[in-house]
Amino acid sequence: MQGYERENLRRELDEALLPFRLARKRRGGGDGWLKNVRLAMGIPVDELARRMGVHRREIHRLEKSEKSSRIMLASLGRAAKGLGCELVYALVPKEGTLEELAAEQRAAHKKALEKKREKRMAQRQPWMEEIGWREKFLGAMRTALRREGVRVRPRTTERGVAKQQAEFRETVKMVKAGNRD
């Protein structure tokens, strides 16, 4: 998803979630939506049980499980239908808007990347300081040869360093001379 598409989606969702944020703040009693809506509409437990085709104990169990956040969405949907309502499901930010949460997420991601970059640089610095001229020189030579199409294997011994450097210089001269033709 492109950045502008994500921003448009966030804006649309923030607008759609506004009533939910307001409802969350105004919700009182702490009994749960089922019981509050049932009481507000004046529907007795027996009537709701009849509409849903269950025993009245089931209504009390549903209201209790909703209050303790253990109700299943399918059960909540059936109860809403019995109340003549529609179940609307939403995820609402605890504070602020989705745009603000996204900005916090971007800042945290940027901070984590910077921390990772700093860690990598800290690991690289001592390594670069420990490397002598030989490793840098040989690495540059290998890179130059590989660019020219020559297969090069790294040396693992210290023997013949001067000879190896001389051979390398000669090989580079030959490769360059061959490319001029």
Legacy VTK file of the C-alpha trace (Angstrom):
# vtk DataFile Version 3.0
C-alpha trace
ASCII
DATASET POLYDATA
POINTS 181 float
0.000 0.000 0.000
1.395 3.386 -1.023
1.950 6.154 1.522
-0.814 8.416 0.193
-3.270 5.490 0.122
-2.406 4.687 3.733
-2.948 8.330 4.747
-6.344 8.436 3.002
-7.382 5.172 4.683
-6.333 6.519 8.086
-8.298 9.716 7.512
-11.418 7.779 6.493
-11.123 5.414 9.464
-10.604 8.310 11.893
-13.820 9.887 10.626
-15.707 6.585 10.880
-14.368 5.902 14.402
-15.391 9.276 15.821
-18.810 8.050 17.046
-17.155 5.038 18.696
-14.682 7.250 20.538
-17.560 9.415 21.749
-19.627 6.364 22.765
-16.726 4.955 24.734
-16.456 8.176 26.749
-20.198 8.424 27.406
-20.727 4.761 28.247
-21.781 4.467 31.845
-22.705 1.780 34.315
-19.994 -0.660 33.287
-22.637 -3.373 32.748
-21.894 -3.857 29.055
-23.749 -2.903 25.919
-26.238 -5.793 25.981
-27.623 -4.991 29.403
-27.540 -1.212 28.894
-29.334 -1.386 25.532
-31.845 -3.933 26.856
-32.629 -1.723 29.870
-32.736 1.467 27.763
-35.245 -0.148 25.395
-37.269 -1.568 28.280
-37.000 -5.182 27.095
-37.315 -7.716 29.930
-34.933 -10.674 30.118
-37.789 -13.108 29.387
-38.744 -11.241 26.210
-35.168 -11.175 24.888
-34.806 -14.882 25.739
-38.006 -15.626 23.781
-36.788 -13.607 20.767
-33.460 -15.434 20.770
-34.997 -18.854 21.451
-32.968 -19.472 24.612
-33.591 -19.780 28.351
-33.414 -16.603 30.455
-30.279 -17.940 32.171
-28.550 -17.683 28.795
-29.310 -13.931 28.661
-27.780 -13.427 32.104
-24.788 -15.526 31.059
-24.318 -13.447 27.862
-24.527 -10.174 29.789
-22.054 -11.458 32.366
-19.620 -12.754 29.721
-19.790 -9.425 27.868
-19.063 -7.533 31.078
-15.996 -9.716 31.707
-14.857 -9.421 28.036
-15.283 -13.135 27.305
-18.257 -13.014 24.929
-17.916 -14.368 21.413
-18.764 -12.052 18.523
-21.257 -14.563 17.124
-23.141 -14.618 20.446
-23.057 -10.844 20.715
-24.390 -10.617 17.154
-27.293 -12.981 17.948
-28.141 -10.948 21.061
-28.000 -7.704 19.075
-30.374 -9.209 16.507
-32.724 -10.216 19.348
-32.665 -6.599 20.549
-33.461 -5.373 17.047
-29.979 -3.938 16.680
-27.002 -4.529 14.466
-23.586 -5.438 15.836
-20.941 -2.983 14.693
-17.359 -4.031 15.439
-14.562 -1.465 15.677
-11.026 -1.026 16.964
-10.709 2.416 18.530
-7.405 3.977 19.622
-7.185 4.329 23.410
-6.159 7.939 23.026
-6.153 10.284 20.051
-6.609 9.295 16.443
-5.142 6.725 14.077
-3.093 9.510 12.509
-1.469 10.271 15.861
-0.796 6.567 16.469
0.745 6.267 12.998
2.991 9.277 13.677
4.145 7.660 16.943
4.788 4.392 15.076
6.834 6.184 12.400
8.877 7.977 15.072
9.524 4.708 16.939
10.512 2.965 13.688
12.848 5.813 12.749
14.418 5.726 16.221
14.914 1.941 16.017
16.552 2.261 12.582
18.856 4.995 13.861
19.806 2.874 16.860
20.531 -0.089 14.581
22.621 2.120 12.288
24.593 3.472 15.240
25.211 -0.062 16.510
26.462 -1.140 13.095
28.783 1.861 12.876
30.099 1.182 16.385
30.905 -2.388 15.367
32.487 -1.281 12.124
34.808 1.387 13.569
37.066 -0.882 15.656
37.237 -3.360 12.789
38.302 -0.675 10.337
40.951 0.616 12.752
42.417 -2.851 13.239
42.741 -3.533 9.555
46.203 -2.799 8.275
47.170 -1.462 4.880
47.591 -4.948 3.461
43.960 -6.021 3.871
42.704 -2.759 2.403
45.136 -2.998 -0.484
44.324 -6.636 -1.235
40.613 -5.991 -0.951
40.867 -3.144 -3.445
42.921 -5.321 -5.790
40.428 -8.171 -5.595
37.578 -5.780 -6.316
39.409 -4.318 -9.332
40.143 -7.799 -10.700
36.589 -8.975 -10.207
35.325 -5.938 -12.094
37.614 -6.934 -14.948
36.178 -10.445 -14.908
39.104 -12.224 -13.261
38.223 -14.832 -10.663
40.114 -14.078 -7.448
40.360 -16.115 -4.278
41.331 -14.393 -1.006
44.756 -15.281 0.429
44.840 -16.706 3.915
48.606 -16.795 4.522
51.225 -14.102 5.001
53.820 -15.827 2.823
54.739 -14.229 -0.429
52.996 -10.915 0.163
55.525 -8.884 -1.815
55.509 -11.437 -4.629
51.708 -11.477 -4.616
51.557 -7.682 -4.859
53.996 -7.665 -7.748
52.026 -10.380 -9.565
48.850 -8.455 -8.975
50.275 -5.243 -10.395
51.481 -7.160 -13.433
48.068 -8.796 -13.882
46.316 -5.430 -13.616
48.673 -3.980 -16.253
47.926 -6.926 -18.566
44.176 -6.637 -18.047
44.271 -2.905 -18.764
46.424 -3.452 -21.832
43.989 -6.137 -23.005
41.046 -3.772 -22.660
42.688 -1.115 -24.833
42.719 -3.408 -27.869
LINES 1 182
181 0 1 2 3 4 5 6 7 8 9 10 11 12 13 14 15 16 17 18 19 20 21 22 23 24 25 26 27 28 29 30 31 32 33 34 35 36 37 38 39 40 41 42 43 44 45 46 47 48 49 50 51 52 53 54 55 56 57 58 59 60 61 62 63 64 65 66 67 68 69 70 71 72 73 74 75 76 77 78 79 80 81 82 83 84 85 86 87 88 89 90 91 92 93 94 95 96 97 98 99 100 101 102 103 104 105 106 107 108 109 110 111 112 113 114 115 116 117 118 119 120 121 122 123 124 125 126 127 128 129 130 131 132 133 134 135 136 137 138 139 140 141 142 143 144 145 146 147 148 149 150 151 152 153 154 155 156 157 158 159 160 161 162 163 164 165 166 167 168 169 170 171 172 173 174 175 176 177 178 179 180
